[in-house]
Amino acid sequence: MSKGIMMSDAKILDESQKGFPHRESNLAEQLGVSRGTLRDLRGTLLTEDHDWKTLKKRTCLSDAAVRKLDDHLNPLKNGAPAFVQDAQPPPLPAPASADAASASAATPGPIPEGLVEAKNGTEVFLVVYRANFRNHRLIEAHLPGADPLEQANIERVRVGSSANFIKGMVIPCRHLEADYWELARPCPRWRGRW
């Protein structure tokens, strides 16, 4: 937090604004964030009438609110980072048995109800791996239990629109050719849900 934040707004205040010397519009510029971001942070981190008030059609913040926002936006305190990037994550605990590990990996999650058998054969359930392509009619998926990091396990699936597909979603598909599939039911109506 710099002294420039406190001093610049202090000159324009009258008696009714004494406890709230900082205008939100000026503070957003000085902290280097957009006004919308600061408004969202105000809604989550600060309380009305204690940390901020609307005075004369302007949102004004207290000194304590500026300190809270500064702490949230600048995690470096006293030269020590709040987290260490080079630290390795702790190793995962080993499964109780190999059978339990393979059974949990093979379980794809809940399968949507009300599926109809495909016209040209049987349906296969795939797990969505990636759905954010420039071509909105294509997503990538893999068989349940297969490693999606190996390119050989990735399958391309033709869909109407990839807007509502999310990673990990289980989808019914029909095989067309090689690694090319098509969705065997209409696209989901909501993001991540049928």
N, C-alpha and C positions, 0 to 999 in steps of 0.2 A: 504494500500500500504506500503510495507516495504522498508527500505533503501537498502536491499540486491538486490532488483530488479534493482535499478539505478546504484549501484556501480559495480556490476559484469560485466556489458557490457561496461562500460565507458572506461575501459583500452584498449580495442581492436579497438578503432575507429580512423579513420583518419579524415582529414579536411572536406572531402565531406559528412561525415555522422554526422556532429556536431549536427544538429537539430533533428536527429533520432537515439538516442543512444541505443534503445532496440531491440534486435533481437526477432522476433516472436517465433522462436523455443525455445529459453530460457525462454521467458515470459510465454509461455503456461505451461511449467513445473513448474515454480515458482507460477503461479496462481492456479495450480491444475486442469486444464482443458485440454482436448485433443487439438491437433493442428487443427483438423477440426472444433471443436467448436469455437476456437479462430478466425479461418478464417471466419466462418459464422458471428460472432459478428463484425469482422472488416468490412465485407461487408455491414452490416446493420447500425452500429453505427458510423463508422469512414469514413472520406473522404480522397481520395488519394491526395498526394502532400501536404496536410495540416496536417493530422494525421499520415500518413504512406507513405512509398516509398519503391520501390524495388531497392536496391543498391547491385551491385555485386552478382546478383542471390540470394539475401537474402531480406526478408521482414523486414524492420526496422520501429519501431514506435516511436513517439515523447513522451515526458513526459505527455503532455495533453491527448494523446490517452491512455496512461497507467492509468491515473486518471479516464477517462471515463469508461474504461473496469473494473477497480477496483470498481467503484461506481455501475456498472451494476451487477457485480458478487457478491458483498457484500452489500446487502441492509441495513445492520445494520450501522447506523451512530450515533455517540455520545451515544451509548448504547441504543438507542430507535429503536425498529423495525419499518420498513416501513409500516407494517400492523399488526393488532392485531388479533390473531387466535381465541381467546375466545369470541370475539364480536359476538353478534347475528345479523343476517341479518335483515334489516328492514322488517316489515310485509307487505305483498302484499295488495294493495288496494282492498276493497270489490267490487264485481261486482255491476253494477247498478241494476240488477234484477236477480232473480234465473233463469228465462227463458234464459237470455243472457248467463249466465254461462254454463248452460247445452247445449245450442246450440253451443258454442265455443268448449266445450269438445268433443262433438259428431262429429265435423268436422275433418276428418282424414287428410285432405290436398289434394293435387292434385292426381287424380286417373289416372294411365297410360292409354293411348289410345291404341286401336288396340287389345283388349282382345277378346279371343275366349271362348265360353261357354265350360265348362268342360264336358268330355265324360260321367261321371257317375252322373252328377247332376249340381247344380248351383255353381258358384264361390262365395267365401266370401273374402272380403278384410280384411287383418290383418295388424297390424303395427309392424315392426321389433323392438324387445326389446334388443336382444343380439345375436351377430353373431360370437363371438370369442371363440369357443370351440376347443378342440383338434380334435374332429370329425368335419372335414370341410364340411360334408354333412348334418349338422344339425344346425338350428337356433331356437331361441325362439321369439315368437310374441304374440300379444294380440289383442283382438277385439278393434276397435276404440271406445274411450270413457271409456274403462275399465281401472281399476287401475292396472298397471303392477307390483306394489310392493306386491300385494296379489298373493301368489303362485297359487291359484285356477284359476286365470285369465290367466296364462301363458300357451301357446300352443306350442308344438314342431312341427317344419315344416321341412320336408325332402327336400333338395335342391341338385343340382348338385355340387356346390361349394359355400361356404359362403364368398369368398374373396371380392366380390363387394357389399355386403349388409352392410348398415349402420343403426344405431338406428334412428327410426322415419320414415323409408321408408315404403310406403304403397305397399303391395304385394297381388296378387290374389292367393287364395289357394283352394284346394279341401279337404274335410274332408274324412279321411280314417277310423279312429277308436278312441274312447275316446278323448284324447288330442293330437292325432297325425294327422298331415296334410301333404299335399305335395304341392309344388309350381305348379301352373296351367299354367305356361308359361316358356320359357327358362330363364336361369339366366341372370341377368344384365351384359352387356358387359363392362360397366365402373363403377367405384366406386360411388354408390349412385344414378346412373342414368340408365335408360333402354336404 
